[in-house]
Amino acid sequence: MTDLFDSLKLGDLVIPNRIIMAPLTRMRSRQPGNVPYALNAEYYAQRAGAGLIISEATQISPQGQGYPGTPGIHSAEQVEGWKVVTQAVQARGGRIFLQLWHVGRISHSSLQPDGQRPVAPSALTPSGKTFTADWQQVDFETPRALEAAEIKAILTDYRHACEKAKLAGFDGVEVHGANGYLLDQFLQDGSNKRDDIYGGSIENRARLLLEVVDIATEIWGKGRVGVRLSPYGTFNDMSDSDPVALFTHVLQQLDRRQIAYVHVIEPRATGAGGGEAINAEAPSTAALFCGSFSGTFISAGGYTPESAKAALAVGNADAIAFGRYYISNPDLAERIAKGAPLTPYHRATFYGGDEKGYTDYPFLSEAAA
Ligand SMILES: Cc1cc2nc3c(=O)[nH]c(=O)nc-3n(C[C@H](O)[C@H](O)[C@H](O)COP(=O)(O)O)c2cc1C
């Protein structure tokens, strides 16, 4: 029976345990320029005991940014900043992938180059609120539908971001295809009403994600690329008329590409971790989709140490990603190994600010002292 502390071959890597640090946006990069720096390096290095760290979502271009303070991977300064992070993690024996991000319509003109409207597959306004550049919560704006030439330019931005991630010393990249951001907006028919080669059929809607994956594998090799997906996720006003057909197709296509892993979020964690409620009615996407992908399957969303062990034992996943518990437990893997209690997290310090609620959560050794 597979255990959380069995090692795992993850593409080109062998990771020492199956406890993954989920990607977590914390909006604490140095300003101006959205540059990672020493404080971020300390935070990630504290969590180097994870089998794999997946970085917070990181914009591939200025247009890809959706919230204030999120880091980028498009400037030379950001590459230097990320080097400090990757070296700190690797010096503690850890491994870190960069999550590649373009938010599409989940942005605000105050964050966009020249104050332009956010871009999307189709000019459909998501319901709900977003942040402006100065941290005000406002309604979403109506995005502008991307022209074909602009889609090509976005693919070039992904290429450059992959190259820069390599220069910055990451161990690999995760393509963010989840949670209602640009690639997910293309995948799902609630947000994609295009009538060109990027819209309509499932094959067409999956095209952009797969083109991005092909660029990433060209630069990194297939064993260093993962993809995150969120079937049935409703965060950021997402919906699809036939999620089983759509995501089965996507997973089969990813399977053919033999990438390092897929990382699928369970919809029971409401609001993509933005709320505390657990939706017990939500389908188990690990059970539904793990059969469509023969490689490594990481499952995330609402796991406790106990339910993580159970998911591995029944064979629905190869590894489990923890989000919120990794915010408040830098030594989560050690705590789970020892059956030690977990420190509760404080939602008020999730986004923005300084070391409070970021690098000051206690280690087991300190808690016992
Ligand atoms: C503060 C916060 C930030 C998040 N940022 C990201 C992100 O940058 N990229 C992403 O794919 N998911 C993000 N998520 C979703 C988490 O990775 C994870 O899927 C979710 O929290 C459910 O897992 P959990 O129940 O273990 O927290 C975030 C969630 C939270 C709570």
The ligand as an SDF file (V2000), in Angstrom:
LIG
                    3D

 31 33  0  0  0  0  0  0  0  0999 V2000
   -4.0940   31.9780   -0.0920 C   0  0  0  0  0  0  0  0  0  0  0  0
   -4.2950   31.0510   -1.2680 C   0  0  0  0  0  0  0  0  0  0  0  0
   -3.5980   31.2910   -2.4290 C   0  0  0  0  0  0  0  0  0  0  0  0
   -3.7230   30.4160   -3.5260 C   0  0  0  0  0  0  0  0  0  0  0  0
   -2.9760   30.6390   -4.6510 N   0  0  0  0  0  0  0  0  0  0  0  0
   -2.9980   29.7450   -5.6750 C   0  0  0  0  0  0  0  0  0  0  0  0
   -2.1230   29.8910   -6.7880 C   0  0  0  0  0  0  0  0  0  0  0  0
   -1.3080   30.8160   -6.8630 O   0  0  0  0  0  0  0  0  0  0  0  0
   -2.2040   28.9600   -7.7770 N   0  0  0  0  0  0  0  0  0  0  0  0
   -3.0870   27.9010   -7.7150 C   0  0  0  0  0  0  0  0  0  0  0  0
   -3.1180   27.0740   -8.6350 O   0  0  0  0  0  0  0  0  0  0  0  0
   -3.8970   27.7340   -6.6520 N   0  0  0  0  0  0  0  0  0  0  0  0
   -3.8580   28.6130   -5.6320 C   0  0  0  0  0  0  0  0  0  0  0  0
   -4.6450   28.4080   -4.5210 N   0  0  0  0  0  0  0  0  0  0  0  0
   -5.3840   27.1400   -4.3840 C   0  0  0  0  0  0  0  0  0  0  0  0
   -4.5410   26.1500   -3.5740 C   0  0  0  0  0  0  0  0  0  0  0  0
   -3.3670   25.7610   -4.2920 O   0  0  0  0  0  0  0  0  0  0  0  0
   -5.3230   24.8800   -3.2180 C   0  0  0  0  0  0  0  0  0  0  0  0
   -5.7430   24.2370   -4.3970 O   0  0  0  0  0  0  0  0  0  0  0  0
   -6.5410   25.2060   -2.3460 C   0  0  0  0  0  0  0  0  0  0  0  0
   -6.1610   26.0290   -1.2500 O   0  0  0  0  0  0  0  0  0  0  0  0
   -7.2010   23.9410   -1.7990 C   0  0  0  0  0  0  0  0  0  0  0  0
   -6.2470   23.1710   -1.0820 O   0  0  0  0  0  0  0  0  0  0  0  0
   -6.2010   23.1750    0.5530 P   0  0  0  0  0  0  0  0  0  0  0  0
   -7.5640   22.7200    0.9990 O   0  0  0  0  0  0  0  0  0  0  0  0
   -5.1140   22.1900    0.9070 O   0  0  0  0  0  0  0  0  0  0  0  0
   -5.9160   24.5590    0.9980 O   0  0  0  0  0  0  0  0  0  0  0  0
   -4.5720   29.2880   -3.4330 C   0  0  0  0  0  0  0  0  0  0  0  0
   -5.3030   29.0770   -2.2560 C   0  0  0  0  0  0  0  0  0  0  0  0
   -5.1540   29.9330   -1.1760 C   0  0  0  0  0  0  0  0  0  0  0  0
   -5.9050   29.6430    0.0970 C   0  0  0  0  0  0  0  0  0  0  0  0
  1  2  1  0
  2  3  1  0
  2 30  2  0
  3  4  2  0
  4  5  1  0
  4 28  1  0
  5  6  2  0
  6  7  1  0
  6 13  1  0
  7  8  2  0
  7  9  1  0
  9 10  1  0
 10 11  2  0
 10 12  1  0
 12 13  2  0
 13 14  1  0
 14 15  1  0
 14 28  1  0
 15 16  1  0
 16 17  1  0
 16 18  1  0
 18 19  1  0
 18 20  1  0
 20 21  1  0
 20 22  1  0
 22 23  1  0
 23 24  1  0
 24 25  2  0
 24 26  1  0
 24 27  1  0
 28 29  2  0
 29 30  1  0
 30 31  1  0
M  END
$$$$
